[in-house]
Amino acid sequence: MEREILNEMRERIVNSFMDIVVLANLKNGSMSGYDVVTFIHDEFHILFSSGTVYSLLYSLERNGLIIGRWSQRKRVYTLTDKGEKKIKAILEAKQKILDLIMSLFM
């Protein structure tokens, strides 16, 4: 029972914060949509549909946080200056965010 709850919570958290997961990982270099799906699966053992991931990537691109460019036969995404500033601010506020999440369980 506990394992099921933990798996469900992991999936809910990753799903809710997938934009942050993607932005933080793009700090390390460009990624395609397939790379994002693979990273999330390898890192969190969750397999999101390509539609879910590409919808998120398009949203991040519309908001000016990432930019997609065609490289050979795939679209590769990188952070924009706006995206870099946003993920930097989020990472700097990490402890406050963790405190907020912890307050949900008290």
C-alpha positions in Angstrom: 0.0 0.0 0.0 2.8 2.5 0.9 4.7 1.7 -2.3 1.6 2.4 -4.3 1.0 5.7 -2.6 4.7 6.7 -3.1 4.5 5.8 -6.8 1.3 7.8 -7.2 2.7 10.8 -5.3 5.9 10.7 -7.4 3.9 10.7 -10.6 1.7 13.6 -9.4 4.7 15.7 -8.3 6.7 15.1 -11.5 3.6 15.8 -13.6 2.9 19.0 -11.7 6.5 20.2 -11.8 7.4 18.9 -15.3 8.1 22.4 -16.6 10.7 22.9 -13.9 12.2 19.5 -14.5 12.5 20.3 -18.2 13.9 23.8 -17.6 16.4 22.6 -15.0 17.6 19.8 -17.3 17.9 22.2 -20.3 20.5 24.1 -18.2 22.8 21.1 -19.0 22.3 21.4 -22.7 19.8 21.1 -25.6 17.3 18.3 -25.7 14.7 16.9 -28.1 11.2 15.9 -27.1 12.4 12.2 -27.2 15.3 13.1 -24.9 12.9 14.7 -22.4 10.7 11.6 -22.4 13.7 9.3 -21.9 15.2 11.5 -19.2 12.0 11.5 -17.2 11.6 7.8 -17.6 15.2 7.1 -16.6 15.2 9.6 -13.7 11.8 9.1 -12.2 10.6 5.7 -13.7 7.5 7.4 -15.2 6.6 7.2 -18.8 4.6 10.2 -20.0 3.2 10.2 -23.5 5.0 12.1 -26.2 1.8 14.2 -26.5 2.1 15.3 -22.9 5.8 16.2 -23.3 5.4 18.0 -26.6 2.4 19.9 -25.3 4.6 21.1 -22.4 7.5 22.0 -24.8 5.2 24.0 -27.1 3.8 25.9 -24.0 7.3 26.7 -22.7 8.2 27.9 -26.2 5.1 30.1 -26.5 6.0 31.6 -23.2 9.5 32.4 -24.4 11.3 30.2 -21.9 12.8 27.8 -24.5 13.4 27.9 -28.3 13.1 25.0 -30.6 15.3 24.6 -33.7 15.4 21.9 -36.3 18.6 19.9 -36.2 18.8 17.2 -38.8 15.4 15.5 -38.5 14.4 16.5 -35.0 13.5 19.6 -33.1 16.0 20.5 -30.4 15.1 22.8 -27.5 17.4 25.2 -25.6 16.8 27.7 -22.8 16.3 31.4 -23.7 17.6 34.2 -21.5 14.1 34.4 -20.0 14.1 30.6 -19.3 17.6 30.8 -17.7 16.4 33.6 -15.4 13.3 31.8 -14.4 15.1 28.5 -13.6 17.8 30.4 -11.7 15.1 32.1 -9.6 13.4 28.8 -8.9 16.6 27.1 -7.9 17.5 30.0 -5.6 14.1 29.7 -4.0 14.4 25.9 -3.6 14.4 25.9 0.2 11.3 28.1 0.4 9.6 25.8 -2.1 10.5 22.7 -0.1 9.3 24.4 3.1 6.0 25.2 1.4 5.6 21.6 0.3 6.4 20.4 3.8 3.8 22.7 5.3 1.2 20.7 3.3 1.9 17.7 5.5 1.8 19.4 8.9 
